[in-house]
Amino acid sequence: MQLSQMFAHWAQIRADLLATIDKFSEAELTYAPYPGAWPVGKAMLHIADCEYYWLHVVVQPNRDPEFVYEFVEQPTKATIRQTLDQTHQRTLALLERLDEHNLADNCQSPRGEHFTVGWVIWHVLEHEIHHRGELSMALGLLGREGLDV
């Protein structure tokens, strides 16, 4: 079975993330829910950054490991959505090329840590779900309805 089929539920997770992002106004992208917290716009980009690093630097090491999406470079919801989409399109292409036999394949981070492809994929998916929840909580702190799934 191709990993694109195995992780097909990622499409709903991403759709819910994008729906959550859409609930923020452009001005609210700089909102930080507590002192020292990242602004929500940076958290949105962090999702793409993590996906990029783990899947396109660690699993298929053909990308610059020092690349980071900076919030100042992505000031609008449209550009944040575009960054998330571009990164995720690469991920979907990767998942299309791999099958269940690749889940046990080993990969190494630029720091020398060893992981399996399966661990990395689940880590990235869990990471997106985690930050999607944080964004939903931030909406609640702004007095609005967050994601309800």
Secondary structure, DSSP 8 states (H G I E B T S, - for coil): -BHHHHTTTHHHHHHHHHHHHHTS-SGGGG--SSTT---HHHHHHHHHHHHHHIIIIIIS--S-TT----GGG--SHHHHHHHHHHHHHHHHHHHHH-BGGGGG-EEE-TTS-EEEHHHHHHHHHHHHHHHHHHHHHHHHHTTS-----
